[in-house]
Amino acid sequence: DMVAAYDRKLSDEGDAAKLYMKCAPGDSEEALAKYHAASPMHRLPIRVPILLVSGSGDKDVPMDLVESYRDAATIAGGAPVDFIACDPSSDHYTPVNATSTEWLQIRRAIDAALV
């Protein structure tokens, strides 16, 4: 949810959403529409299978934000939603690190979805 990311000032510096979007959602109706267009939360239902992966220790995208998306996507329907919660010591980058222990679990889930 890009608007929630902005409101909660996510990232180390607290400005990742604004830097990415090059505006704030409250700047104008056009800016808010831009945030919604870039936000998977505001594009539900999604018609392709969803695999959510998050590190419990991720401070950039906190687990409650991921869980909110999972719940909204499940309610919206459209496609199956799978969820992998990594070890509590996992950070924002652990799920995409091919040397992490979680990567094997993620890879198996991706492979299963492609069969």
C-alpha positions in Angstrom: 0.0 0.0 0.0 1.9 3.0 -1.3 -0.2 5.5 0.6 0.4 3.6 3.8 4.1 3.5 3.1 4.1 7.2 2.7 2.0 7.9 5.8 4.2 5.6 7.9 7.4 7.0 6.5 8.8 3.6 5.6 12.5 3.1 4.9 15.6 4.0 6.7 15.2 7.7 5.9 11.4 7.7 6.0 11.0 9.0 2.4 11.2 6.0 0.1 7.6 6.3 -1.2 8.0 10.0 -1.9 11.3 9.5 -3.6 9.9 6.7 -5.7 6.7 8.6 -6.6 8.3 12.0 -6.9 5.3 13.5 -5.0 3.2 13.1 -1.9 -0.3 11.6 -2.1 -1.7 14.7 -0.5 -0.2 17.1 -3.1 -3.2 16.8 -5.5 -5.9 14.4 -6.8 -3.5 13.5 -9.6 -0.8 12.6 -7.1 -3.1 10.4 -5.1 -4.3 8.7 -8.3 -0.6 8.1 -9.1 -0.1 6.4 -5.7 -3.1 4.2 -6.3 -2.0 3.2 -9.8 1.4 2.2 -8.4 0.0 0.3 -5.4 -0.9 -3.4 -5.6 -3.3 -2.8 -2.7 -5.3 -0.4 -4.8 -5.3 -2.7 -7.9 -7.1 -5.7 -6.4 -8.3 -8.2 -7.5 -5.1 -9.4 -9.3 -5.7 -12.1 -11.8 -2.4 -13.9 -11.4 -1.2 -16.1 -8.5 0.4 -14.1 -5.7 3.4 -15.2 -3.7 4.1 -12.9 -0.8 7.4 -13.2 1.0 8.5 -11.2 3.9 11.1 -11.2 6.6 9.5 -10.9 10.0 12.3 -8.4 10.9 11.8 -6.3 7.8 11.6 -2.7 8.9 11.2 -1.3 5.4 8.0 -3.2 4.8 6.6 -4.3 8.2 4.8 -7.6 8.5 1.5 -6.0 9.3 1.5 -4.2 6.0 2.2 -7.5 4.1 -0.5 -9.2 6.1 -3.0 -6.5 5.4 -2.3 -6.9 1.7 -2.6 -10.7 2.0 -6.0 -10.4 3.7 -7.3 -7.8 1.2 -6.1 -9.9 -1.8 -7.7 -13.0 -0.3 -11.0 -11.2 0.2 -10.9 -9.6 -3.3 -10.4 -13.0 -4.9 -9.1 -13.4 -8.4 -6.1 -15.5 -7.8 -4.6 -17.7 -5.1 -2.5 -16.0 -2.5 0.5 -17.9 -0.9 2.5 -16.4 1.9 6.0 -17.2 3.2 7.1 -15.5 6.4 10.8 -15.8 6.8 12.8 -16.1 10.0 12.3 -13.2 12.5 15.9 -12.2 12.0 15.3 -11.7 8.3 15.5 -8.2 6.9 14.2 -6.6 3.8 16.8 -8.2 1.5 16.9 -11.8 2.9 14.1 -13.1 0.6 16.0 -12.1 -2.5 19.3 -13.4 -1.3 19.9 -16.7 -3.2 22.3 -17.8 -0.4 19.7 -17.4 2.4 18.1 -20.5 3.8 14.7 -19.0 2.9 15.5 -18.9 -0.8 15.1 -22.6 -1.3 11.6 -22.4 0.2 10.8 -19.4 -2.1 12.2 -21.2 -5.1 10.1 -24.3 -4.5 6.9 -22.1 -4.2 7.8 -20.3 -7.5 8.5 -23.6 -9.2 5.2 -25.1 -7.9 3.3 -22.1 -9.2 4.8 -22.5 -12.7 3.8 -26.2 -13.1 
